[in-house]
Amino acid sequence: MSSNVRSRIPNWVMQELLQRLQTEINTPPPQGTIYRGFSMLKIIVFLVNIAVFIYLLRDFPKNKAE
């Protein structure tokens, strides 16, 4: 980082970020597996994608012959 840019960042902000980084480094990693799960939005988007795919697949032979 150039000195010109660094001089614009207040010292207290740099200290806070360094403290957060040090805390993160010293914290042990979480145990167990991380499971993202399915949200309602993901399920709806998936179903809409399937519906669009079926619609396009159904109309594909008609449009191809024209």
C-alpha positions as a printed NumPy array, in Angstrom:
array([[  0.   ,   0.   ,   0.   ],
       [  1.505,   3.344,  -0.935],
       [  2.217,   5.83 ,   1.84 ],
       [ -0.229,   8.314,   0.299],
       [ -3.106,   5.856,   0.54 ],
       [ -2.074,   4.618,   3.981],
       [ -1.998,   8.165,   5.352],
       [ -5.706,   8.484,   4.543],
       [ -6.612,   5.538,   6.803],
       [ -6.963,   6.6  ,  10.439],
       [ -4.649,   4.863,  12.874],
       [ -7.552,   3.601,  15.007],
       [ -9.027,   1.829,  11.955],
       [ -5.733,   0.069,  11.259],
       [ -5.441,  -0.95 ,  14.927],
       [ -9.001,  -2.31 ,  14.955],
       [ -8.42 ,  -4.334,  11.789],
       [ -5.143,  -5.718,  13.127],
       [ -6.838,  -6.687,  16.398],
       [ -9.636,  -8.472,  14.521],
       [ -7.086, -10.306,  12.381],
       [ -5.115, -11.402,  15.439],
       [ -8.304, -12.652,  17.122],
       [ -9.237, -14.609,  14.005],
       [ -5.771, -16.156,  13.777],
       [ -5.848, -17.233,  17.441],
       [ -9.358, -18.703,  17.245],
       [ -9.374, -22.452,  16.554],
       [-11.235, -23.587,  13.435],
       [-14.833, -24.74 ,  13.963],
       [-15.296, -28.449,  14.572],
       [-17.668, -30.572,  12.512],
       [-18.914, -30.172,   9.01 ],
       [-20.38 , -27.05 ,   7.562],
       [-23.81 , -27.636,   6.062],
       [-25.212, -24.929,   3.848],
       [-28.668, -26.415,   3.567],
       [-31.485, -25.465,   1.277],
       [-33.308, -22.2  ,   1.596],
       [-36.795, -21.705,   0.237],
       [-35.379, -19.356,  -2.401],
       [-32.946, -22.005,  -3.671],
       [-35.758, -24.538,  -3.973],
       [-37.987, -22.078,  -5.858],
       [-35.176, -21.105,  -8.245],
       [-34.412, -24.778,  -8.866],
       [-38.063, -25.552,  -9.664],
       [-38.343, -22.555, -11.989],
       [-35.186, -23.667, -13.797],
       [-36.612, -27.167, -14.255],
       [-39.896, -25.727, -15.566],
       [-38.074, -23.514, -18.079],
       [-35.9  , -26.429, -19.19 ],
       [-38.956, -28.647, -19.764],
       [-40.72 , -25.849, -21.657],
       [-37.724, -25.272, -23.926],
       [-37.164, -28.98 , -24.439],
       [-40.825, -29.479, -25.368],
       [-40.772, -26.678, -27.962],
       [-37.311, -27.431, -29.367],
       [-38.355, -29.877, -32.149],
       [-41.118, -27.516, -33.353],
       [-38.776, -24.543, -33.649],
       [-36.023, -26.593, -35.243],
       [-38.23 , -27.755, -38.164],
       [-39.466, -24.267, -39.026]])
